[in-house]
Amino acid sequence: MKSHRWIVSFFVLAMAAFPVYEGPLYEPDEGRYAEIGREMLVSGDWIVPRLNGEPHLTKPPFAYWMAAVGTLLCGNNERGARIMVSVAFVGLCLLAAMLGTMLHDRRTGLLAALIHATSLQPFLLGHFLSADVFVSFWQAAAVTAAVAAWKSPLRRGRRLAWLVWFSFGMAFMTKGPPGLLAVIPLLLVGLQRRMAGQPRVIFNIPGLLLFLVVSHWWYVLLVLKDPDLLRYFVVDEVWNRVFTDAHHRDNTPLIYLGGLTIGMLPWTGTWRLVFRSIGTWFQKGSRNIPYPYLLMGGWILPALLVFVFARSRLIMYIGPLFVPLSVLFARARLYRGAPSPLATSPWKLAAWCLLLLGGVHAFRSVQWGRELADVAEAMVQDAGARPFAVINGSGDACGSLPFLSRSPTPAIVLKRHQARASLAEGTLSLVVPRVSDSLIYMLVRTKDMARIHWRRPPPLVVHQGRRLTLLRLDAP
């Protein structure tokens, strides 16, 4: 029965890791990443990410590269946009297994992979296109390589240190400075090892130079072209995100509490075992923290404090913490000998995974992206060779919208205050409550865009509507 249980559990892990839906893109992140990746392929410029033809430099380009590679492999569709997310999610589950095995034993590694694959928030992050799953992968790869280096002979360990710093460089190329938060546990364990008289393995000059090259070449290239970008990267993208509410993401820190509790369903009850183990350790009065727990605690707690005190707060930011949490939960369950009913009944775990998959599918079916896709397709088919326009009814900031059209007039997006005249006779217009990156992606994809057309948008009448509306506008 035990082997049968593990076979079913492996099936559950595979089922949780691989699904890639072709449902509509989730707003706003998936639409933005997919469109930027598509524009990289169209323009051939893989250095400067562009959205609607304008530079979009809020993040380094790695996540956009992955969207572009997926589109290149699977086509210009939602499956192509998301395929590399699933690859990264499978990699995260494997890294959780490797980390748990190296720090403890094989059973811990297998359970850690299962917990990570089936926990609510890691599952969701692994099925939506964003930078968080990629930065989680590179951080986990760096820490796993560091543990392998510590457990290897000195010469091989120092070779593995190159992989550590390459991974941190790629984490930086995915999300900038937050990608380096996993350096903190390596510093703590490295200090503990030095105090115990063990040789230095991870921290060396060649490794740090490799990190600087991998992580900063893109920034240096852009700043050399435009020196004003240095201030943008340092002030707008670092200082303002940490110390100001300039990006309007000043959510309550309690969202992280929700992520660490609700986000770990159905394994949330393991927190009780973790706190009981911590209490037992304090009762023993031991001053030396075993390095596996120092590593996990140093990975979770400092990063969580940074996220809490930074003014820009989103629940996805704690995505990289779920690998160490999965290892910690797996060890607590096995050490305390109190597996959950889901662990002892794989069919219940399979039912939970089906519920997750069904929930993701239902969410994508009801959100307005489905409506966007249907209207975009109908509009392009109805327009034929005639010009058509997309109008933003909310007045949010927006720019020109590039299209390849058989007519001389490309589609455009306008602000509300630009409404001073009327559309030409026979022009089709799509009125939306706000500008949607997913809409841009769907319309341009439907038009089979081959290159970008630009023109200054003329003032047009703006219709304010609460729902998507396909209109034929006649001349006044």
C-alpha positions in Angstrom: 0.0 0.0 0.0 2.8 2.4 0.8 4.4 2.0 -2.7 0.9 2.4 -4.2 0.4 5.6 -2.2 3.6 7.1 -3.5 2.8 6.2 -7.1 -0.5 8.0 -6.9 1.3 10.9 -5.2 3.8 11.1 -8.0 0.9 11.2 -10.5 -0.6 14.1 -8.5 2.7 15.9 -8.6 2.9 15.5 -12.4 -0.7 16.6 -12.8 -0.1 19.7 -10.7 3.1 20.6 -12.5 2.3 20.4 -16.2 -1.1 21.9 -17.1 -0.9 24.8 -19.5 -4.2 26.4 -20.3 -5.1 28.3 -23.4 -7.7 30.4 -21.5 -7.6 34.2 -21.7 -4.7 36.1 -20.2 -5.1 37.3 -16.6 -5.1 41.1 -16.1 -2.8 42.9 -15.9 0.4 40.9 -15.5 -0.1 38.1 -18.1 -1.2 40.5 -20.8 1.8 42.7 -20.2 4.4 39.9 -20.2 2.9 38.2 -23.2 2.7 41.4 -25.3 6.3 42.4 -24.4 7.5 39.0 -25.3 5.6 39.1 -28.6 7.0 42.5 -29.5 10.5 41.2 -28.8 10.0 38.6 -31.5 8.5 41.1 -33.9 11.1 43.8 -33.5 14.1 41.5 -33.0 15.2 43.6 -30.1 15.8 41.4 -27.1 17.6 44.0 -25.1 15.0 46.7 -24.6 11.6 45.4 -23.5 8.8 47.3 -25.2 5.0 47.6 -24.6 3.0 49.2 -27.4 6.4 50.1 -29.0 7.5 52.1 -26.0 10.4 51.0 -23.7 9.1 49.2 -20.6 12.0 49.0 -18.2 10.3 48.3 -14.8 12.0 44.9 -14.7 15.1 43.3 -16.3 14.2 41.3 -19.4 14.5 37.6 -18.3 10.8 37.0 -17.7 10.1 38.7 -21.1 12.6 36.5 -22.7 10.8 33.4 -21.4 7.5 34.7 -22.8 9.2 35.3 -26.1 10.9 31.8 -26.1 7.5 30.2 -25.3 5.8 32.0 -28.1 8.6 31.0 -30.5 8.2 27.3 -29.5 4.5 27.0 -29.2 3.1 29.8 -31.3 1.6 33.2 -30.7 -1.1 32.1 -28.2 -1.7 31.7 -24.5 -0.1 28.3 -24.4 3.1 29.7 -25.8 3.1 32.7 -23.4 2.7 30.4 -20.4 4.7 27.3 -21.3 8.0 28.4 -19.7 6.2 29.2 -16.5 5.2 25.5 -16.3 8.8 24.5 -17.0 10.0 26.8 -14.1 7.4 25.4 -11.8 8.5 21.8 -12.5 12.0 22.9 -11.9 11.0 24.4 -8.5 9.4 21.1 -7.4 12.6 19.3 -8.4 14.8 21.8 -6.5 12.6 21.4 -3.4 13.1 17.7 -3.6 16.9 18.1 -4.1 17.2 20.6 -1.2 15.1 18.5 1.2 17.2 15.4 0.3 20.6 17.1 0.8 19.6 18.8 4.0 17.8 15.8 5.5 16.9 12.6 3.6 15.0 11.3 0.6 11.7 11.1 2.3 11.9 14.7 3.2 12.8 15.7 -0.3 9.9 13.8 -1.8 7.4 15.3 0.6 8.8 18.8 0.1 8.3 18.5 -3.6 4.7 17.3 -3.1 3.9 20.1 -0.6 5.3 22.7 -3.0 3.4 21.3 -6.0 0.1 21.1 -4.2 0.1 24.2 -1.9 -2.3 26.9 -3.0 -0.1 29.9 -3.7 2.9 28.1 -5.2 0.4 26.3 -7.5 -1.2 29.5 -8.6 2.2 31.2 -9.2 3.2 28.2 -11.3 0.2 28.6 -13.6 0.2 32.4 -14.3 2.7 34.3 -16.3 4.8 36.7 -14.2 8.4 37.2 -13.0 7.8 35.7 -9.6 8.1 32.0 -10.6 11.3 32.7 -12.5 13.0 34.6 -9.6 11.8 31.8 -7.3 13.5 29.3 -9.5 16.8 31.1 -9.6 16.9 31.7 -5.9 16.2 28.0 -5.2 18.8 27.0 -7.7 21.4 29.2 -6.0 20.7 27.9 -2.5 20.6 24.3 -3.7 23.9 24.7 -5.5 25.4 26.2 -2.3 24.3 23.3 -0.2 25.8 20.9 -2.7 29.0 22.9 -2.6 29.2 22.7 1.2 28.7 18.9 1.1 31.3 18.4 -1.6 35.1 18.2 -1.4 36.7 21.6 -1.3 37.8 21.7 -5.0 34.5 20.6 -6.4 32.6 22.8 -3.9 34.4 25.9 -5.2 33.5 24.9 -8.8 29.9 24.7 -7.7 30.2 28.2 -6.2 30.3 29.4 -9.9 26.8 28.0 -10.3 25.6 29.7 -7.1 26.7 33.1 -8.4 25.5 32.6 -11.9 22.0 31.7 -10.4 22.0 34.8 -8.3 23.0 36.8 -11.4 20.0 35.4 -13.3 17.7 36.1 -10.3 18.9 39.8 -10.5 18.3 39.7 -14.2 14.7 38.6 -13.5 13.6 41.0 -10.8 16.5 43.2 -9.7 17.6 43.6 -6.1 14.8 41.4 -4.6 16.5 38.4 -6.3 19.4 38.7 -3.9 17.4 38.2 -0.7 18.5 34.5 -0.7 22.1 35.6 -0.2 21.3 36.3 3.4 21.0 32.6 4.5 24.2 31.8 2.7 26.0 34.6 4.7 24.6 33.2 7.9 25.6 29.6 7.2 29.0 30.8 5.9 29.6 32.7 9.1 28.7 29.7 11.2 31.1 27.5 9.1 33.9 30.0 9.6 33.4 30.1 13.3 33.6 26.3 13.3 36.9 26.5 11.5 35.7 25.2 8.1 37.1 26.6 4.8 35.4 29.3 2.8 33.6 27.8 -0.2 30.9 30.1 -1.6 32.2 33.6 -1.2 35.2 34.3 -3.4 36.3 37.0 -5.8 35.9 35.1 -9.1 32.3 34.1 -8.1 31.4 37.7 -7.2 32.9 39.0 -10.5 30.8 36.4 -12.4 27.7 37.6 -10.6 28.5 41.3 -11.5 28.9 40.4 -15.2 25.7 38.3 -15.4 23.5 40.6 -13.4 24.7 44.1 -14.5 25.6 43.9 -18.2 22.0 44.8 -19.2 21.9 47.8 -16.9 25.3 49.0 -18.0 24.4 48.7 -21.7 21.2 50.8 -21.2 22.8 53.4 -19.0 25.6 53.9 -21.5 23.0 54.6 -24.2 20.9 56.8 -21.9 22.7 58.1 -18.7 19.3 59.3 -17.3 18.3 55.7 -16.9 20.7 55.4 -13.9 18.5 57.7 -11.9 15.4 55.9 -13.1 16.7 52.5 -12.0 18.0 53.7 -8.6 15.4 56.2 -7.6 12.1 55.1 -9.3 12.6 51.3 -9.3 14.5 50.8 -6.0 14.1 53.8 -3.6 10.5 54.6 -4.5 9.4 51.0 -4.3 11.0 50.5 -0.9 10.4 53.8 0.8 7.5 55.5 -0.9 4.0 54.7 -2.3 4.9 56.1 -5.7 3.8 52.8 -7.3 0.5 52.7 -5.4 1.1 49.3 -3.9 0.9 50.2 -0.2 -1.2 47.2 0.8 -1.5 46.1 4.4 1.4 43.8 5.5 -1.3 41.3 6.6 -1.5 40.1 3.0 1.7 38.2 3.7 0.1 36.5 6.7 -2.6 35.3 4.3 0.0 34.0 1.9 1.8 32.1 4.6 -1.5 30.5 6.0 -4.1 30.4 3.2 -1.4 30.2 0.6 -0.1 26.9 2.2 -3.4 25.1 2.0 -3.9 22.2 2.5 -0.8 22.0 4.6 -1.4 25.0 6.8 -1.8 22.9 9.9 1.9 22.1 9.7 2.7 25.5 11.2 1.6 24.1 14.6 4.3 21.4 14.3 6.9 23.9 13.2 6.3 26.1 16.2 6.3 23.1 18.5 9.7 22.1 17.1 11.0 25.6 17.7 9.7 25.5 21.3 11.4 22.2 21.9 14.7 23.6 20.6 14.5 26.6 23.0 13.7 24.3 25.9 16.9 22.3 25.3 18.8 25.6 25.6 21.1 24.8 22.7 23.1 27.7 21.4 24.0 26.2 18.1 21.3 26.2 15.4 21.7 23.2 13.0 22.7 24.6 9.7 19.6 23.3 7.8 17.3 25.2 10.1 19.6 28.3 10.0 19.5 28.1 6.3 15.7 27.9 6.1 15.1 30.5 8.8 17.6 32.9 7.3 15.9 32.5 3.9 12.4 33.1 5.2 12.5 35.6 8.1 14.8 38.4 6.7 13.1 38.4 3.3 9.7 38.5 5.0 10.8 41.5 7.1 12.0 43.3 4.0 8.6 42.7 2.3 6.7 43.9 5.4 8.6 47.2 5.8 8.9 48.0 2.1 6.1 50.4 1.0 5.4 48.3 -2.2 3.6 45.2 -1.1 2.0 42.5 -3.3 1.3 38.9 -2.2 3.3 37.5 -5.1 6.5 38.9 -3.7 6.8 36.1 -1.1 6.8 33.5 -3.9 10.5 32.6 -3.4 9.8 31.7 0.2 7.6 28.7 -0.5 10.5 26.3 -1.4 12.2 26.7 2.1 8.7 26.6 3.6 8.0 23.3 1.8 11.2 21.8 3.1 10.5 23.0 6.6 7.0 21.7 6.5 8.1 18.3 5.2 10.8 17.9 7.9 8.3 18.9 10.6 5.8 16.4 9.5 8.3 13.5 9.3 10.1 14.5 12.5 6.9 14.8 14.5 5.4 11.7 12.9 2.1 13.5 12.4 1.2 13.3 8.6 -2.0 15.0 7.5 -5.0 13.1 6.3 -4.1 14.3 2.8 -0.6 12.7 3.1 -2.1 9.4 4.2 -4.9 9.5 1.6 -3.5 10.3 -1.8 -6.9 10.2 -3.3 -7.9 13.1 -1.2 -4.8 14.9 -2.4 -5.7 14.1 -6.0 -9.2 15.5 -5.4 -7.5 18.7 -4.0 -5.4 19.0 -7.1 -8.5 18.6 -9.3 -10.1 21.3 -7.3 -7.1 23.6 -7.9 -7.1 22.9 -11.6 -10.8 23.4 -11.9 -10.6 26.6 -9.9 -7.9 28.0 -12.2 -9.9 27.1 -15.3 -13.1 28.6 -13.8 -11.4 31.8 -12.9 -10.0 32.2 -16.4 -13.4 31.5 -17.8 -15.3 34.1 -15.8 -12.7 37.0 -15.8 -13.1 39.7 -18.5 -10.2 38.3 -20.5 -12.5 35.8 -22.1 -14.8 38.6 -23.2 -11.8 40.5 -24.5 -10.8 37.5 -26.6 -14.2 37.1 -28.1 -14.7 40.7 -28.9 -11.2 41.1 -30.3 -11.7 38.2 -32.7 -15.2 39.4 -33.8 -13.9 43.0 -34.3 -11.0 42.0 -36.5 -13.2 39.7 -38.6 -15.9 42.4 -39.0 -13.4 45.2 -39.7 -11.9 43.5 -42.8 -10.0 46.1 -44.7 -11.6 49.1 -43.0 -10.0 51.1 -40.2 -11.0 50.6 -36.7 -10.1 52.1 -33.3 -9.9 51.1 -29.7 -11.0 53.7 -27.2 -10.2 53.9 -23.5 -13.2 55.0 -21.5 -11.5 55.5 -18.2 -8.9 58.1 -19.1 -5.9 56.0 -17.8 -2.6 56.8 -19.3 -2.0 55.1 -22.6 -0.2 55.4 -25.9 -0.5 54.5 -29.5 -1.5 50.9 -30.2 0.5 49.3 -33.0 -1.2 47.1 -35.6 -0.6 45.6 -38.9 -3.8 46.5 -40.8 -4.7 46.1 -44.4 -6.0 49.6 -44.2 -3.8 52.7 -44.1 -5.2 53.6 -40.6 -3.9 51.6 -37.7 -5.9 51.0 -34.6 -5.3 53.5 -31.8 -6.0 54.0 -28.1 -7.0 57.4 -26.8 -7.3 59.2 -23.4 -10.6 60.6 -22.4 -9.5 64.2 -22.6 -8.6 63.8 -26.2 -12.3 63.6 -27.2 -12.7 66.6 -29.4 -14.0 65.3 -32.7 -15.8 62.3 -34.2 -14.7 59.1 -35.9 -14.8 59.0 -39.7 -17.8 57.3 -41.3 -17.6 53.5 -41.3 -15.0 53.3 -38.6 -15.4 50.5 -36.0 -14.6 51.3 -32.4 -14.1 49.1 -29.4 -14.9 50.9 -26.2 -13.3 49.5 -23.1 -13.5 50.6 -19.4 -9.7 50.7 -19.3 -6.7 50.0 -21.4 -5.8 46.3 -21.3 -2.5 44.8 -22.1 -4.3 41.5 -22.8 -6.5 43.3 -25.3 -3.5 44.6 -27.1 -2.0 41.1 -27.2 -5.2 39.5 -28.5 -5.9 42.1 -31.1 -2.4 42.3 -32.5 -2.1 38.5 -32.4 -5.4 38.1 -34.3 -4.1 40.5 -37.0 -1.0 38.3 -37.4 1.2 41.3 -36.8 4.5 41.2 -38.7 5.9 44.7 -38.0 4.9 47.8 -36.1 3.1 50.8 -37.6 3.1 54.1 -35.8 1.3 57.4 -36.2 0.2 60.2 -33.9 -3.4 59.4 -32.8 -5.9 62.0 -33.9 -8.5 63.2 -31.3 -11.6 61.0 -31.3 -14.9 60.8 -29.5 -14.7 58.7 -26.4 -17.7 56.6 -25.2 -17.7 55.8 -21.5 -19.1 52.3 -20.9 -19.0 49.9 -18.0 -18.7 46.8 -20.3 -16.9 46.0 -23.5 -18.9 47.3 -26.4 -18.5 46.8 -30.1 -19.9 49.9 -31.9 -20.4 51.1 -35.5 -20.0 54.9 -35.5 -21.5 56.9 -38.3 -20.4 60.4 -39.2 -22.3 63.2 -37.3 
